[in-house]
């Protein structure tokens, strides 16, 4: 006979029953009425033993609920559950992550079409595989695999909440990755070529990227309260790892900063246009496209379309996998130049804010004097 349990986090009874193969299953009854829940649990077990369809089971349960409670059983649709999960998750994650989750959710819901408003139990493994294969025709493996991992989180949560008995995404494999992109550092001549075609704001961001080794999003969102000219330091918390960094200013960067118009308001962005873009969009993808255009103007990479083109759907994002230059290469450039100047690896990693736990475990604390010496080892490209 089917039994009932109650989870501490839910008001609803959960049915525990055995299917025709002897597997013990659990499924929410979606009711707090114990008498009704027991009838639903018994019908679950009967359905599992007789191979009833999910639709037949829901009809039986709905009929029972109407008979006892005088109202229909509320169903949880795929769209409703995804929206509620995103709402719960948003305070726990970074803005850029939330933006990616929402985008991935919208793509999956659009792919499911009318079935996005069907009951969550109707989604199966084949749906996930078809979505994965469809996405892999248009996007790089890394993007597709992130979307599959997102769906795994969604359906794992639904199973944990006893809304589904089986997770349709659990055993869906990720897409095989292509050849990994190998980033290379800029040469001094290449950096000067990009600087020659950059406007003042981009010129400033390139110098900050080179002399601090920081990512594009962190450079774009710097404000004047991050800059301490008196101490000769830049203080920030990285967006990706939330690591607090105190970076000494290399002499060329300090000279550049001193020439910038300083605002009396400390929260004023150093790079206003870039700050507005990242703040509005929650990510730096648009800025990456702008930098790619600068590289093309400087003759350092092929001009790429901003949107997907042709039947393959391959656009700028997939083209970047060719190993071309990007803003992130400035970070590699800083590391390479410091290593060529015989700066100890621990100092280099501390200066650029290496986020590897393994590296953090190996390397010891680095003093401010060693950090300043490392920064001063970088050449003046201005």
C-alpha positions in Angstrom: 0.0 0.0 0.0 1.2 3.5 -0.8 2.3 5.6 2.1 2.7 9.4 2.8 5.5 11.6 4.1 5.8 15.3 4.6 8.9 17.4 3.8 9.9 20.1 6.3 9.9 22.7 3.5 6.5 21.9 2.0 2.9 21.9 3.2 2.0 19.1 0.7 2.0 15.4 1.4 4.4 13.3 -0.7 3.2 9.9 -2.0 5.6 6.9 -1.6 4.7 4.0 -3.8 6.1 1.0 -5.7 5.9 0.6 -9.5 5.5 -2.7 -11.4 9.3 -3.2 -11.4 9.6 -2.9 -7.7 11.1 0.6 -7.7 10.2 2.8 -4.8 9.0 6.2 -6.1 8.1 9.5 -4.5 5.8 12.1 -6.0 4.0 15.2 -4.6 0.3 14.9 -4.2 0.0 18.7 -4.3 -2.5 18.7 -1.4 -2.3 19.2 2.3 -5.4 17.1 2.9 -4.2 13.8 4.2 -7.3 11.8 3.2 -7.1 13.1 -0.3 -3.4 12.6 -0.4 -3.8 8.9 0.5 -6.2 8.4 -2.3 -3.9 10.1 -4.7 -1.0 8.0 -3.5 -3.0 4.8 -4.0 -3.8 5.9 -7.5 -0.2 6.7 -8.2 0.7 3.2 -7.2 -2.1 1.7 -9.2 -1.1 3.8 -12.2 2.6 2.7 -11.8 1.6 -0.9 -11.7 -0.8 -0.8 -14.6 1.3 1.5 -16.9 -1.3 4.3 -17.0 -0.2 7.4 -18.9 0.6 10.6 -17.0 -2.6 12.2 -18.5 -4.8 9.3 -17.2 -3.2 9.7 -13.7 -3.8 13.4 -13.6 -7.4 13.0 -14.7 -8.0 10.5 -11.8 -6.3 12.7 -9.3 -8.3 15.8 -10.5 -11.5 13.9 -10.2 -10.6 12.7 -6.6 -9.7 16.3 -5.6 -12.9 17.7 -7.0 -14.9 15.0 -5.2 -13.3 15.7 -1.8 -12.2 19.3 -1.8 -14.6 20.7 -4.4 -11.8 22.2 -6.5 -9.4 21.2 -9.3 -5.9 20.1 -8.6 -3.4 22.8 -9.4 -0.8 21.8 -12.0 2.7 23.2 -12.2 3.6 24.1 -15.7 7.1 24.2 -17.1 6.9 28.0 -17.5 5.6 28.6 -14.1 8.2 26.5 -12.4 11.1 28.0 -14.3 9.9 31.5 -13.5 9.5 30.7 -9.8 12.9 29.1 -9.7 14.6 32.1 -11.3 12.8 34.4 -8.9 14.1 32.4 -5.9 17.6 32.1 -7.3 18.1 35.8 -8.4 19.2 37.1 -4.9 21.8 34.3 -4.6 23.7 34.9 -7.9 25.6 37.6 -9.7 23.7 39.8 -12.2 25.6 38.4 -15.2 24.7 34.8 -14.1 21.0 35.8 -13.6 21.0 37.3 -17.1 22.5 34.0 -18.6 19.9 31.9 -16.7 17.0 34.0 -17.9 18.3 33.9 -21.5 18.8 30.1 -21.4 15.3 29.8 -19.9 13.7 31.9 -22.6 15.4 29.9 -25.3 14.2 26.5 -23.8 10.6 27.8 -23.3 10.5 29.1 -26.9 11.9 25.8 -28.1 9.1 23.9 -26.2 6.5 26.2 -27.8 3.0 25.4 -26.5 4.3 22.6 -24.3 6.0 25.2 -22.1 2.5 25.7 -20.6 1.9 22.0 -20.1 2.4 20.2 -16.9 6.0 19.8 -15.8 5.7 16.0 -15.8 5.2 16.0 -19.6 8.8 17.1 -20.3 11.0 14.2 -21.1 14.6 13.4 -21.9 14.0 13.5 -25.6 12.9 17.1 -25.3 16.2 18.1 -23.6 18.3 16.2 -26.2 16.4 17.8 -29.1 17.0 21.3 -27.6 20.7 20.5 -27.1 21.1 19.3 -30.7 19.2 22.3 -32.0 21.4 24.7 -30.0 24.6 23.0 -31.0 23.9 23.9 -34.7 24.1 27.6 -33.8 26.3 28.1 -30.8 29.7 27.0 -29.5 29.9 23.8 -27.3 30.7 25.9 -24.2 27.5 27.9 -24.5 25.3 24.8 -25.2 26.9 22.9 -22.3 26.2 25.8 -19.9 22.6 25.7 -21.0 22.3 22.0 -20.4 23.8 22.5 -16.9 21.2 25.2 -16.3 18.4 22.7 -17.3 19.9 20.1 -15.0 19.6 22.6 -12.1 15.9 23.3 -13.0 14.8 19.7 -13.2 16.9 18.7 -10.2 15.0 21.3 -8.2 11.7 20.1 -9.5 12.5 16.6 -8.4 13.7 17.8 -5.0 10.3 19.5 -4.6 8.6 16.2 -5.5 7.0 17.8 -8.6 8.4 15.1 -10.8 9.5 11.6 -10.1 12.3 11.3 -12.7 14.7 14.0 -13.8 14.6 14.2 -17.6 17.9 16.2 -17.8 19.9 14.0 -15.4 21.5 11.7 -18.0 21.6 14.1 -21.0 25.3 14.3 -22.0 27.0 17.5 -22.8 28.3 18.4 -26.3 31.8 17.4 -27.2 34.0 20.5 -27.1 36.0 21.5 -30.2 39.7 22.4 -30.1 40.2 24.6 -27.1 41.0 28.2 -27.8 44.6 29.2 -26.9 44.9 32.9 -26.1 48.2 34.5 -26.9 49.7 37.7 -25.5 49.8 41.0 -27.6 53.2 42.2 -28.8 54.1 45.8 -28.0 53.6 46.7 -31.7 50.1 45.2 -31.7 49.1 47.1 -28.5 50.3 50.3 -30.1 48.4 49.5 -33.3 45.1 49.1 -31.3 45.8 52.3 -29.2 46.2 54.2 -32.5 42.7 53.5 -33.6 41.0 53.7 -30.2 39.0 56.6 -29.0 40.0 58.2 -25.6 37.8 55.9 -23.5 38.9 52.7 -25.2 42.5 53.9 -25.1 42.1 54.3 -21.3 40.5 50.9 -20.8 43.2 49.2 -22.8 45.9 50.8 -20.6 44.0 49.7 -17.5 43.7 46.2 -18.9 47.4 45.9 -19.7 48.8 47.5 -16.5 46.4 45.8 -14.0 45.7 42.5 -15.8 42.0 42.8 -15.0 39.1 41.5 -17.0 37.0 43.8 -19.3 34.0 43.9 -17.0 36.1 44.9 -14.0 37.9 47.6 -16.0 34.6 49.0 -17.4 33.0 49.3 -13.9 35.8 51.1 -12.1 34.8 54.3 -10.3 37.0 57.1 -8.9 36.6 55.6 -5.4 38.6 52.6 -6.7 41.5 54.9 -7.5 43.9 56.1 -4.8 46.5 58.4 -6.3 48.0 59.3 -2.9 48.8 55.7 -2.2 49.4 54.8 -5.8 46.8 51.9 -5.7 43.7 50.6 -7.4 41.3 48.8 -5.1 38.5 46.7 -6.4 36.4 43.5 -5.9 36.4 41.3 -9.0 33.0 40.5 -10.5 33.8 36.9 -11.4 35.4 35.7 -8.1 34.5 38.5 -5.7 38.2 38.7 -4.7 39.4 41.9 -3.1 42.5 43.3 -4.9 44.8 46.1 -4.0 46.9 46.8 -7.1 49.9 49.1 -7.3 49.9 51.5 -10.2 52.6 51.0 -12.9 54.2 54.3 -13.7 52.7 54.6 -17.2 49.2 53.9 -15.8 49.7 56.5 -13.0 50.7 59.1 -15.6 47.6 58.2 -17.7 45.3 58.4 -14.7 46.7 61.8 -13.6 45.8 63.2 -17.1 42.2 62.0 -16.8 39.5 64.5 -15.8 38.7 63.6 -12.1 35.2 63.9 -10.7 34.4 65.3 -7.3 31.9 62.5 -6.9 33.8 59.3 -5.9 31.1 57.0 -7.5 31.5 58.6 -10.9 32.7 55.9 -13.4 36.2 56.3 -14.8 34.9 55.0 -18.2 31.3 56.4 -18.4 30.1 54.7 -21.6 31.4 51.3 -20.8 30.1 51.5 -17.2 26.6 52.3 -18.6 26.7 49.4 -21.0 27.8 46.8 -18.4 25.4 48.2 -15.7 22.4 48.0 -18.1 23.2 44.7 -19.7 24.7 42.9 -16.7 27.6 41.6 -18.8 30.5 42.8 -21.0 29.6 41.0 -24.3 28.7 44.2 -26.1 32.1 45.7 -25.1 33.9 42.6 -26.3 32.3 43.1 -29.7 33.4 46.7 -29.7 37.0 45.7 -28.9 36.9 43.1 -31.7 36.0 45.9 -34.1 39.0 47.8 -32.8 41.2 44.8 -33.5 39.8 44.6 -37.0 40.4 48.3 -37.6 44.0 47.8 -36.5 44.3 44.8 -38.9 44.8 42.3 -36.1 41.8 40.1 -36.8 39.2 39.5 -39.4 36.0 41.6 -39.2 33.2 39.5 -37.7 29.5 40.0 -37.9 27.8 41.0 -34.6 24.9 38.6 -35.3 24.6 35.0 -36.4 24.8 34.6 -40.2 23.9 31.9 -42.7 22.3 28.5 -42.1 24.9 27.4 -39.6 24.0 30.2 -37.2 27.7 30.9 -36.6 28.4 34.4 -35.6 31.0 36.4 -33.6 30.8 34.2 -30.5 31.8 31.0 -32.4 34.4 32.8 -34.5 36.2 33.8 -31.3 37.1 30.1 -30.8 39.7 30.5 -33.6 42.3 31.6 -31.1 42.3 35.3 -32.2 43.1 38.2 -29.9 40.6 39.6 -27.4 40.6 42.0 -24.5 41.4 39.1 -22.2 44.7 38.7 -24.0 45.8 41.9 -22.3 45.7 39.9 -19.0 47.9 37.2 -20.7 50.2 40.0 -22.0 50.7 41.4 -18.5 51.5 37.9 -17.1 53.9 37.1 -20.0 55.8 40.5 -19.7 56.3 40.1 -15.9 57.5 36.5 -16.3 60.0 37.7 -19.0 61.2 40.3 -16.5 61.8 37.4 -14.0 59.1 38.5 -11.6 58.3 35.5 -9.3 55.2 33.5 -10.3 53.6 34.1 -6.9 53.9 37.9 -7.4 52.5 37.7 -10.9 49.5 35.7 -9.8 48.8 38.0 -6.9 49.0 41.1 -9.1 46.5 39.9 -11.7 44.2 38.3 -9.0 44.5 34.7 -10.0 41.3 32.9 -9.0 42.6 29.3 -8.9 42.2 27.7 -5.5 45.1 25.4 -6.3 47.4 28.3 -7.0 46.2 30.1 -3.9 47.1 27.1 -1.8 50.6 26.9 -3.3 51.6 30.5 -3.3 52.5 32.4 -0.2 51.5 36.0 0.7 53.1 38.6 -1.5 54.3 41.9 0.0 53.4 45.3 -1.4 57.0 46.1 -2.4 57.2 43.0 -4.5 53.8 43.9 -6.1 55.1 47.4 -7.0 58.3 46.0 -8.4 56.2 43.7 -10.6 54.0 46.5 -11.9 57.1 48.6 -12.6 58.5 45.8 -14.8 55.8 46.4 -17.4 57.0 48.5 -20.4 55.6 51.9 -21.3 53.5 51.4 -24.4 52.2 55.0 -24.4 
